[in-house]
Structure formats: C-alpha cells, structure tokens
C-alpha cells in the first residue's frame, strides 16, 4: 500500500479560506486597531459596549486616550517609541476608565498592516501568579523533563507537566510529519488517542501557517458567540485587518465544529518549531469552559519554546549515531576491498558488517561468474530473474523500494524475505543486492481516514468528520523503508567501488602493455611497477586516512555544534539572570525595609533557607556559572579549529591554535591511566602571524608527531616504576618562534632571507638511534609491532610539510636523551605555490 493516497476528501473549502482575516474575535477580550502616532481608534470590537457602555460606532475616530487614566497615554507612547518590535513589551498593564470606574487590563501589542493592534484581557487578582510561582513551575517541569533519558519519555513527561500547569482534561503531543499522537496525559474517563494517526487534512495548510507565526492559541469556550470588529473593513486600507498574530483572533466555524465532534469545549495549542518549520503541536482539550490566565499561558509557551529543542534534538541523536555508523561502514568496505586479494571476498567480508548492523536481512554479491550471499535471500533463479528485470529499468545504477511486489509482481513468491530491496549496479555482471524481509504493520487511525466527509445539500460545503473511533489499517507486502542516508551511503559505496574497479582495470592495462615490450625492458618495467604499487599503497592509505580525518572532523564539528546550541542559550540568559537577581535582591531589601516586624512564620522560613547566605552566595554562583560557560565556549572553539574540512584550499591559519586543538583531541592519551602520572606538556608559544597553509593537513602533521612522542614515552614508562615516573615525569615540550632562513638552509628562493614559522616538539624519552633516524621518513618504515603502525605517518607528514608547504621537517636526537622534531613553514609561500 506504499505510495497510495488515502486522503481523497480534503476540506478544500477550508484550504482556500482566508482564516487570518475573519473580521471577528473571541469574546474574552477586546481588540482595538489604532493609528500611530496619536493612537486614533480606527476599528474596535463591538463588545466594547458591554464594559464601557459606549458603542463601537461612537468610539471610531476618537483618541484612545479618552479611555485611559491620566498619564497612561504618555506611558504607552514612550513604550512604543522605545521598541521597533512592540510585541516584546507584552504584557503591559493598563488602567482603563469605564463610567468613572477604573479597571485593570493586560494589554498585548503588535503591528499589522502598518497599524497598532491592542488586545485587552481583564486582569483579575485571583489569576495573577507572581514571579516566584512561575519560576517554581518552570523549574519543576524542566527538572522532570531533563531527567527523562529517551525521546518517548521526554515527550510523555512534557505533556504531563503541561497538564499539571494548566489543569486541562487532556494534553497531547502531536507530530505533523507522521500525523501521530506521540504522547498523551489525560483524565481516566477519556478515551485514549495515544499512538493514533489523524489525517493530515485535519489541519489545513492555512492553519499550519498560522500555527507557525502565532505560537499559542486559546479557546476558552467554543460555544461563545464571536464578536464582530467595527467597521469590518479598515477605513484606510478598505480591507479587513490581518489578525495573524492576534491572540483573540476568531475561530473558523469548521474548527469549532471539529471540536464539537470531539466533545471538546475549551482548547489550547502550543506550536513546536524546529529550523523555522512547524514540527508539532501541544494540544490541550477540556470538557468544560476553561480560561488560562496569561501568566500560565506564558509559562507554557516559554517552557515549550525552551525545551522543544530537547524533544527534537534528542530524537536526532540516534539518527546522527546511525550516520556515523554508516560512515565507518563505508571506510571498512574500502579497507576490506584493498586488503583482500580477491575482489569478491573483499566485498563479501565488508557486507558482514552491514548484516551485523541489521541494515538488511539478506545480501547478494555478484561478480560474474561468481556470487556469494549472506543471510536469507531468494533462490538463485529468483535472484537472476530479478536482476534481469532491474537491468530493464531506465538508467539502473541505484534502485530502492520498500514494496518490491507493487513494482515487480513475481516478488510475491519471496515477499517474506524480500519485500524491500536496495540494489546497486557496479558494471554489467557486477551487483550488490540488499534484501529486507516483510514487516506487516497495523496502523491505528482516529477514525476511518477513507470515510467520506459530510456535504451539505444546499451549499455543497464540506464539513469535518464526526467519528474519532479507533480504526485499524493492515499494511502487507512492505518492508521497513530505506532511509535517505542509507540510499546515499549505497550511492557513495557504488562510486567508490567503481573507482576501484576502474583503477584496477587501468593498472592491468598498463601491466599488459609493459609485458608486450621486449625482455630487455622487463627489469626496468618491473621496477616501475613496484614503484607504482608503492605509490598506490601510499595513496590508498592517504585516502583512507583523509576519510577518517574527515569523519573525525565531522564528528567533532557535530559535537561542538550540539554543545554550542544549549551553551549559547545558557550564556545568553546569564545576563538576564544577573539582572533578575539584582532586581529580586533590591525588592527583598525593600520588603525588609518596609516590613518592620515580620511575623514568626516569615522569620522561621528565612532561617530555614539561610536567607543572608543566599543573598551573598547567589552572585558568587552566577559569577562561577559565567566562568564555567566561558571555559566551555573556549573548548568548543578549539574543537571547531581542529575540525576544519578545508584540505583543498589554503587559509590564513594560527599554528598555535592548531597545536592547541590537536592537544585537546589527544588529551585522553596524555592521561591514559589515572593510577600513573600523566605526560606533562610544557608550552612556550611565540607570537606567530597567521600563515597561508592547509590547516587540516598541518593538524594531521602535529597529531602524527605528538602521537609518536606519546607512544615513545609510554613505551619507556612501561619499563619504569611508578616512583621513577614521579621523580622524572615524562614530558613533551612545544616551542614556536619566527626565525630567518636563507638559501643555504634549503630555501632557494630566499633573497637574501625569509621568515619561517618554527615548531619544535621535543620529548624526554629514550631517543632515536642513528640507524633508525636515517630512515624515519621512508614510506612503510616502522619500529612498532605488526598491527600497531603502518609506517606512513611520518612519510605523509614529510610530504605535507616539504611538498605541500615548501618547508622542512627533521629530527635531532641522542640515545637516552629524548628526541626533538623541528617543523619549518615559510610565512609566505614562494611564487607559483
């Protein structure tokens, strides 16, 4: 049933309805449309007569100041002139004069169509929560959500906390892309909606756009009569006012009927936004009228906005881990192909990891005339027929489907083991097929999604569905869908294998040509072939190493990014917390000053919480938090410096920063065993200018040199006691300077001399014997045991420094007195480099 649309009856009339300009509002507030700067009333909701005993018609054209207490107009104008975005001022408290009586309102400001929109909600003392109450609610909820250790638990705790704050009968977390209720908290008497899907047409696109722009929507009582705005059209623009951002915006009749069909009287929704897209909604329902005070609405919206990133980002963690597994898998495939003499065996050995990761239930690898398989696959005849069908598909290189039967009916015969297929064609006669077994799914809907909607006889207007009873849909002959990054990994693998095949074909072609020549040239060609093979092996290692460094850089950049998002939030809010602390302390001192004889309960509470200590220590805690967050920012900056993926272009680079970021990566190797003294790093950085170079390549050089020093010191320390290590600790000394070099030093273009950046990395290990020092930069030369080193690290470092940067690298050492590696990089590269 893949690719089948089951939503044939969309509410098309609602899709076309301009619901942002309804011309009316909900009756629990009053709306004014004012013209700046004099704040002349252009439009007003007609329920003004209920509270001010003056009709909307009589108010239009009059100054808004007639309704305010003396001095409030200047206060309002000063606020408006201080902010471009006046919504940042919300809420403002206004005292209004109604028939010589004064009433207080919460006012909400925003601009629309060039006019000022003012919405008023009556402020009741019983509804107002103070700062401490709101802080306690949010603090409790944040703590509960942070204690959840998985994506489903976060969702469930989130809706539970919203319901605790608001008291709604039901609170749900609804995800838009899957149309599914992910979490629900409700009173026991209500039927559960948890896990059910709602057709995407239940929320038309215009409504989704409004949810994205206006994050919180409240309906205290759907049965309330809407209140018209007078006049309906703005007298200046001659069209209805845009109420996109209005809290009181009237409810569309279709939505009211939808709520009625669900048995809902009061409702509230809060938008969950990710990357400027509407990800989901917190949906609240109540069976009786319910008004949520502004303070609680603001707390819910703040909580959702602050913690929705945790809901979404926690879900992405598994995805990123999976992406890293696929990246490592790609490296293993390439390694396996190169390490095996037989190409087919190399491919098959690499596919075992695919099988172990459960990416496929069966794998078929064909290199005609040979083939091999892993796991459960169709019969040989069935596979060969399938390949013939695949070859008839246009431009078949990569093919994937989660319902093979729907495209290839003969797959009915092996649907239990091959309902899903991902296939790549390397060349004619060379294929890799990944099979996925059938997964029978039972999808639960809130009502039958195929049920026809009600159509009125006279008007032809469509009405929302009335049934939300559980309806189950059984989906067969399908497998788990192939994710986008899995298909991309297969495409990348295909390109890599094709490149390897072409390289091997090219190598064989060159070899055949060499064999066709005379025997007199055989020895010379054999030597050339050996050199070519060495270069290919070295290039192979460089490619693998570059890929691993790229993966490491991406991983580090990803981790730094994940740390940076919440860190920036904490860092940005510390100044606000400091201001809040200052204001609260001032308020507390004012209370102490005004309250001469506090009662016993207050004094007892002050002693219990040690108020004097809190007043002193709170500022110290804030200061330590600022120092801590700045330290984390410095670490993240170092990680970003190391993870630059810019091998192919030169950049101005701080070599000292490169050394620091490399040391950060190697920190765990320096402190490998907590029971033993760590390797000490002594740094003496000079004032180096930024160098035009390839930063990632030089970071790789620094890492190779430092790893060799660490390994040498660890090997020496294994022969020493703990007491000897403490008396003479292992040390690495790093010194950077700017020095002058001439043509006599090997810089032939220097006339007469040039500045070079010099990096010296020395250790106090056992040193390097003279016989080894002569070969230290030779390819594949290593003194480490088999499996511990390739012998290419210093060879590659030599190429990077000498060939890529026209510099120098050399070791000086005396046996028993350690070794020092000197790296020289010209500050300015010679012409043509």
N, C-alpha and C positions, 0 to 999 in steps of 0.2 A: 504493500500500500504506500510505498515511498513516492514522493512527488505527486501525491493525489490531494487535490484541494477539497476539503470537506466543508468549507465555509462558502456555500453558494449564495447565501441570502444575507448580504451585508445590509446594514442600516444606512442605505445610500443617502436618504434624506438628511440624516444627521451628519454624514460626511461633508455635505455641502452647506450645512447651516453655519452662519457666522455667529457662533456662540460667544465670541468675545465682545459683541455689541448687542446685548439682549434688550437694553432700554429699560431694565428694571433691576431691583436689588432685593436681597433678603431683608425681612423687617426687623432684625435685631440690631440695626444700626441706622445711621442717617448719612447720606452722601451729598457733598457739595462739589460743584465744579466752579472754580474761582479763576478770575483773570488777574494775573500779576501786572504791575506791582501793587495796585490799590486793593487787590483781593475783592473785586466786584463779583457778586453772585450771578453766574450765567445759567446754571442749572442746579436743581436741588430735588431730593427725593420727596415724594408727596406726603410721607409720614411725618414730615416736619410739623404739620398741623397738630398731630397728636401730642407733641411735647411742648410746642411753642405757641400754640393757639393762633397761628398765623399761616395762611395758605402758601403753598409753594409759588403760586402765581404772583402773590403780593411781594414775595421776597426777591424774585428775579430782578436783576438790575440794581439792587440796593447793596451798599457796602457790608461786608461780613462783620465789620467792627460793631454794628448795631447789636449783634448777638453776644458780644464779648464783654467781660468786665473791663473797667478802665486799666490801661497799661498792657493788656494782653495782646493787643494788635501789634504794638511795637516789639513785644517779646517774640511774637510769631514771625514778624518781618525780619528781625535780626537773625533768627534761626535759619530762615530761608536764604538769606544773603550769605551765610557762613558756609553753606554746603552746596555743591553742584548737584549731588545726588541727595535729594531731601529725604529719601526713604531711610537713610542712615540715622535720621533724627528720631525715628519711631521707637516707642510711642511718645507722644507729647501729651501732657495733661492740660486740658483747657477748662476754664470755669465759664459756663455759659449762663446768660440771664434769661430766664423764662418767666414772664409775668411777675417781675420783681423778686423772683426766687432764683437762687443760684444752684446749678447742678454741675457736677464734675464729670468729664468725659475723657476717655482715652482716645487720642486723635492719631490717625495714620495718614501720612502724606506720601504722594508720589505724583509724578508729572506724566501726562498723557496727551498726545496731540498738541503739545505746547501749552496746555492748561494745567493748573494745580488741582489735583483731586484730594479732597479731605474727607476721610471716613471717620465717623464718631461712634464709639460704643460707650454706653453709660458705665461709669466706674462705680462699682459697689464695694464698700469697705470690706464686706464679708468675703469678697472674691480675691482680694489683693493678697498676694504672698510676698513676704519680704525677701531680701537677697539671701539671707541665711537659709530660708526654707528651700528656695530654688537651688542653691548650691548643694544642699544636702541631698535633694532629689537626684540631681545630675551626678554627684559624686557616688552615690549608692549605685546608680544604674551603670555608670562607667566601670566601676569595680566589678559588678556582676558580669558585664559583657566581656571585660578583659580576662576574667577567669575561665571563660569558655575556651576549649582547646581545639575546636574544629569548626568548620564552616556551618554545618547544620545546627550545632549547639549555639553558635553566635546568633544565628537567625532566631532560634527559639527563645533564647534569653532576651533578645532585643524586643520581640513583641510582648513578652511577659512584662518587661519593665515599662513599656509604653502603656500597657493596660493598667499597671499599678498607678502610674502617674495620673491617667485620665479617668479611670473607672468605667470605660466602655464595656459593654457586654461581650464584644468580640473584637480582637485585633489580629490582623493577618499581614504577612509579608508576601507580596505578590511580585513575581519576576516576569518582566514583559516578554523577553525573547522566548521563553518556554511556556508562557501563559499559565504558569503553575503557582499554586499557593505553597511556598516553601516552609512557612512556619505559621502557627496559629495558637492563640491563647483565648479562652472563652469561658463563659459560664456553662455548667454541666448540661443545662436543659436545651442548649442549641445543638443542631446537627453539625457535625464537623465538616469543614471544607479543606482540611489539610491534605496536601498531595493531589487535589483535584485541579484539572485544567479548565480554564474559562476561554471560550473562543476569543481570538484577538479582536473580533469586531465588537465585543462588549465595550471596548474603549476606542472610539473612533479617533482618527488622526488629529482632527482639530482639538479634541480633549487632551491628547498626549502632548500637543504643542503647548497648551495652557498649563498642564502639569509641570512642564519643563521650565516655564517662565515664572509661574506662581507656585512656590513650593508647598504651601499649606492651604487646605481648603476645608471649611467647616460648614455643616448644615445642621443647625440646632433642632429644627423640626421641619421635615419635608412637607407637612400639611399646611404650613404658614402660607398666607396669601402673599404673592410678590408685590412689591411697592414700585410703582412707576416713577421714572425720573421726568421732571417737568422743566422745560419742554423736552419732548422726545429727541428732537434734533438740536444740536448746539447752535445758538443763534449766529455764531460767527462762521463756523465751518459748514453749517447746514447739513450735518450728518450726525448720527448717534455717537456718543462719546465712547471711546475704546476703554473697556473695563478689564483688560487682560490682567493687570496687576492689582485689581481691586479685591479686597477681602470679602466685600459684601456682594460681589457680582451675582446676579440672579441665576437660578438653576434652570437648565433646559428641561422642558416637560418630559422628554424621553428619559432623561436621567432620573427624574422624580418617579416616573412610572416603573423604571427598573428597580429603584429602591423599594417601592411599594410591593413589587412582585417578590422581593426577597424578604419582606416582612420587617424592613428597617424604617425607623422613624428619624433617628439622628445619625449623622455620619461625619467622619473627618478623614482626610487623606493627607499624607506627607510624602513628598517626592524623594526618591533616592537617585542621585545623579552621579554618573561616572564618565569622566572625559567629555563633559558637556553633552552627554546623551542621557535620556531617561532610562535608567536601569531597572527600576522597580518602584513599588508604592507600599507604604504602610497604610493599610485600610482599616478604619475603625467603624464599627456598627453598634447601634443601641436600639433597643425595642421601645423606648420611651423618649420624649424630648430631653435633650441634654445640651447645655451650653457650657463650653470650656472657656474659662477666663483667659485673657490674653497672656498672663504670666505663665500659665501651664502650657498654652499653645507654643509660646516662645521657647519654653524649656524643651518641649518635644521636638520642635524644629531644630533647635541648637544641637540636641542630642543626636538626631538623625543626621544632620549635616556633618557633625564632628566624627561620628562613629560609622557612618555608612561606608567610609573608605576601608574600615576594618572588615566589614561584611564582604565587600567586593575584593579587596586585596588578599584576604585570607583564602578566597576561592582561587585566586590566581597563583598561589604558591605551588600547589600541586601541578598546575599547568607548566610553570617555569622549571620545576624539578624534572618533569617529563621531557621538556625541551632539552634540558641538559643531558638527560639520558640518551636522547636521540643523537645529540651532537657527539657524545662519547662513542655511541654505537657507530657513527659514521667513521670516526678515527679508527676504531677496531676493525671495521671492514677493510679499510685501506691497508692497515698493518697486516691483516691476515692474507690479503692477496699478495703482498710483496714478500711475506715470509715463507709462503708455500711455493714449492717448485711447480706443483700442478695448479693451474689456474682454477679449475673446478673445485678442487679440495679447499683452496683458499676461500672461495665464495661460500661453500657449504659450511666451513668452520665458522665464518663470520655470522652466518644465519642462525647458529645455535643461540647466540645472544638475543637475537630477535625473538626466538621461540621462548627463551627463558623470561623475557620481559612481557610475555603474553600478548605481544602485538599481533600474533597470528596463531591459529590452531594447527596450521599445516603449511609447509613451504616446499616449493618445487623449483629446483635449479637445473636448467638445461643448457648444456654446451654440446650441441650435436657433434657426434652421435651419442654422447654420454649424457646421463642425467642422474640426479640424486634427489632424495626427499627427506624431510624431517616432519614428524608428527603425522596427523591424519590428512590424507589428500584423496581426491577421486582416483578411480582406476587409471591405468596408463592410457587406455583407449579414450576415456572421457577427457583426460587432460589434453591429449593430442588433438581431439576434435575441438576442444575449447580454444587451443592455440590457433588452429586454422580459422576459427571464427574471429578471433582477435586480430589476425593479420588482415582480415577483410574490412576492419574498421578504419575509417579515414585517418591517415597520419598517426597510426598507433605507435606511440612511444611510452606513454604512461596512461594506464587505464585503471579506474577505480569505481566501485559501486557497492552499496550495502544491500542491494536486491538484485542479484545476478539473474534470478528466474524471470524477472519482469523484462529483462533485455535479451536473455538467451534461454528460451524455454527448455532446452534439454537439461539445464541445470537442475530441473525438478528432480532428476534422478540422484543427485548428490547434495540436495539443499541442506541436509542435516550437518554436513561438514564443509559446505562451500557456498553458503548463501551470500557471503561477502567476498570480494576479490579486489586485490591491488596487484597490478602486473606492470612490469617494465620490459621493453624490448631493447636489448643491448645492440644486437645486429641480427640479420637473418639467421635463425637457428640457435640464438642465444637469448634466453628469457629467464626471468625470476618471477614466480607467482606466489603471492601470499594469500592464503585462504582463511576466512573466518566462518565459524560454524553458525548455524541458525540460532537466533535468540527470539523466542516467542514472547511478545510483550502484551500486557494488558494495560491499556491507557484508560485512566478513570477521569471522566468529564463531569462537571457540574451541570447536568442536563445534556440532552442529546444535541450534539453540535450540528447534526444534519436535519434537525427538525425545522420545518418551515416557519417563518415568522408570521405574525398576525398582520393582516392587511385590512384596513378599514374599507367598507363597501363604497362609501360615497367619495371620500377624498383620495383613496388609494395610498394613504400614508402608512408606512411601515411602523410597527410597534415592537418593543423589545419582548424577548421571550419571557414566559412566566414560570417555567419549570426549571428548578435547580437540583432535581433529584439525581442521585448517583447513576451515571450511565457509563457502561464499560465497552471499550472497543478492543478487539483482539487483532493483533498485527502478526502475521506469519510470513515465512519465506524471506526474512530480512536478518541481517547481522548488525552488530554494533557499527555505527557509521565510522568511516575513516575520517580522522580529524585533519584539518587543513595542514598542520605542521607535519603530520605523518606522510601525507601525499608529497609535500615539499621535500621531506627527507628522502623519499624514494626518488624524486626527480634529481636531487643532488647526488645521490648514490649512483644513479644511472650515468649522469655526466662524468663522474669520477671514473667509473668502470670503463666507459667508452674511451676516455682519455688514456687509461692504462692500456687498453687493447690496441688503440692506435699507436701508442708509443712502442708496444711490443712488436706490432707489425712493422713499424718503421725500423726498429732495431734489427729484426730478422731480414728486412730488405737490404739494409746496409751490410749485414753479415754475408748474405748471399752474393752481393756484388764483390765483396772482398775475397770470397772464396773462388770467384771466377777468374781472378787475376793470377798471374804467374806465381810459381813456388818461390821465386826469388824475393817476392814482396811479402811472403807469408809471415815471416817473423816480425817484420815491421808492422803489418796489419794486426798481428796478434797483440803487439804491444799497444797499438792504438785502441784495440778492442778492450784491453784491460784498463787502460786509462779512462775510456768512455764508461766502462762498467763502474769504476770507482767514482766518476763524476755523477753517474746516475744514482748510485747508492747514497752519495753525499747529498745530492739534490733531493732524493727521496726523504732522507732524514730531515733536511731543512724544511721541506713542505709539511711533513708531519709535525715537526717542532713548531713551525709557524702556525699551523692549525691549532695545536694545543695552546700556544701562547694567546692566539685569538680567542679560543674558548675561555681561557683563564681571564683574559681581559674583559670579555663579555660578562662572565660570572661576577668579576669584581665590580664592574660598572653597574650590573644589575643590583648587587648587594648594596653598593653605595647609594644607588637611586632609592632602593626600598628604605634604607636608613634615613635618607635625606628628607623624604616626604613627611613622616611623622616628626622628624627633628625640627624641620622648618616651622611646623605648626607649634611645637613646644617653644622654640626660640622666639617666634613672633609674638606669642602670648605672654612671655615672661614680663615684658614691659607693662602690659595691661595688668598682670597680677601685682606688679610692684605698685602701680597706681592705685589698684583696688586696696592693697594693703595700707598704703598711705591714707586713703580716704577712710577706710574702716577704723584705723587707729585714731584718726582725727575725730571721727564720730564717737568712738569709745571714750576718748578723753572728754569730749563734750558731754556725753552721758554722765561720766564720773563727776564732771563739774556741776552739772545741773541736778544730779541726784545726790543730795547731801547725806541722807540716811537711807541707804538701800535696805530692803527687808532681808531677813535672815536667809531666805532661800537663795537670793542672788549672791550674798556673801559666801554661802556654802558652796555654790556652784563655782564661783571664782577660785576658791581654794582648791576644789577638786581638780579643776583643769590647770591650776597654777597660772593664772592669767598674767601675772607680772613676767613670768618666764616666757610665755608665748609672745608678749609684746616685744621682748628683747630678741628672742630667737627667730621670730618669723622673718625679719630682714636678713639675718645670717643665713637662714635656709635658702632664701631667694638668691642671695649672692653666690652660695655654693652651687645652686642649680645653673646659674648663668655661667660659672666657670666650667662646670661639667659639660653643658651643651656646647660651649665654645671648643672644648677639647674634642668632643665627638665631631664637630664640624671640621676641625683640623685633620682628624684621621680620615674622614670621608674625602677631604680634598686630596690627601696623599694617595688614597686608593684611586681616585679619578686620574691623578697624574700618571700612575703606573699603567692604567688600563687603556691609554690612548691607542686607537687602532689606526695608525697613520703610517704604516710601513712604506707606502708608495709615494709619499711626498715629504719634502723637508719642511721643518717648522723651527721657529725660534724656541729653544728649549733650555731650561735651567738644569744643568747637570747635577747640581747639589740636590735639587728637588727629586731628580731621578734616582739618585742614591738613597735618599730618604724613603721614597716609596718602595724601592726594592728591599730595603732593610725591614720595612713594615711587613712585606709579604713573607720574609724569611724569619720573622720574629720567633715563630714556634720552633724552628730548627736551632735557634740560638739558646733556647730554654727547653731543650728536648726532654730532660729528666729532672723533675723538681727536687730529687734527692741529691743531685750533683750540682756543683757550682755552674752557673751559666757562662757562656762565652761572652766576654766583655767586648764592647765595641767602643773604641775611642775615636771621636770625630774631630777633625780640625779643618773646617771648610774655609776656603779663601773666598774673596769677593770676585766671583766669576761673572762675566757678562753672559747673556743668552747666546747660545751657539746655534747656527743653522745646521741642522742634522736630522737624522731619522730617530726620533726619541724611543720608539718601541724597540728598535734594534740595539740601541745603546743600553736600554734597560736589560735586554737579554744578555749583553756582554757583562754588565755589572752582576747579574744573577749568576752567570756561569763562573765568574772569578770568585764571588763570595761563597757559592756552594762548594767549590773546590777547597777554599780555605777552611770552611766549616768541617767538611769531611776529613781533611788532613788533621785538624785539631781534635776531632772526635776519635779518629784512629789512634792518635798519640795518647789521648786521655784514657783509652781503654787499657793501656799498659801502666797507668799510674794509679796510685791510691787516692782516696778522697782527700786525705791530708795533704798530699803533694799537689793536688789540683787547687786546694785552697791557698797554699803557700805561694804557688806560682800559677795563677789562673791563666787560662787560655785567653788570648786577646787578638782582636783584629783592629788595626789602626788604619783609618782612612784620612787622607790629606789631599786637598785640592788647591792648586795655585795657577797663576798665569805666569808663564816663562817665555823667554825669547829663544827661537831656534833659527838656524841658518841652513844653507845648502849643505854644509859639512855634516849636518845631522840627518841628512836624507831628504830635506825639503828643497828640492832642486829649483823650485820657482821663487824661493825666498830671496829678495834683493833689497837690502843685504840680509834682513832677518824678519821674522814674522812672529806674532804672539800665538801661543798654543795653550790650550787648557790641559793641565796635567793632573791626572788622578792616580794616586798611589794607594794601593791596597796591600797591606802587609800583615803577616801573622807571625806569632812566636812559636810555630810548630817545629817539626823535625827538619824542615828544609827540603830542597830538591837536589838529588845527586846530579853531578855534572853530566853523566851519561844520559840521564833522562831529560835534562834541561835542553839538550840539543834537538830532541825530537818532540818537544812538548806541544808544538803547534801542527804536527803531522796529522793528516786525517786518519781516523780509526786507531790512533795510538792511545792506549790507556794502561794504567797500572792497577786499575780496580779489578776485582774478581768478575767472572762472567755473570752477566745479568745486572751488574751494578753500574755499568757505564758503557757508552758507545764509542768513546774516543773522538767524538766530533764537536764537543762543546767548545774547546779552545780553538779548534780549526775554524769553526764558524765565527767565533769571536775575532780571530785574526782577519778573516775576510771582511767582516763588518767594519773594523777599525781601519785596516790598511787599504782595502779596495773600495769600500763604500764612502769612507770619510778622509782618505789620503793622510791618515795619521800613523802612529806607531804603537806597538804593544810588545812588551818584553818582560822577562822575569830576571830578577837578581836574587841569588840565594847562596847561603853557605850551610853545609850539612850541620844539623843540630842547632842552627840559629834562626830558623824560620825562612820565609820567602816573601818577596815583595814583587807585585805586578805593577808595572807602570803603563798607563794608557795616556797617549797624547792625541788630542783632537785640535786641528787648526781652528782658530776663531773664525777665520774667513777662508772659504774653500778656494782653491786655485781656479782660474778661468777654465770653462768647459766641463766642470764637475758639478 
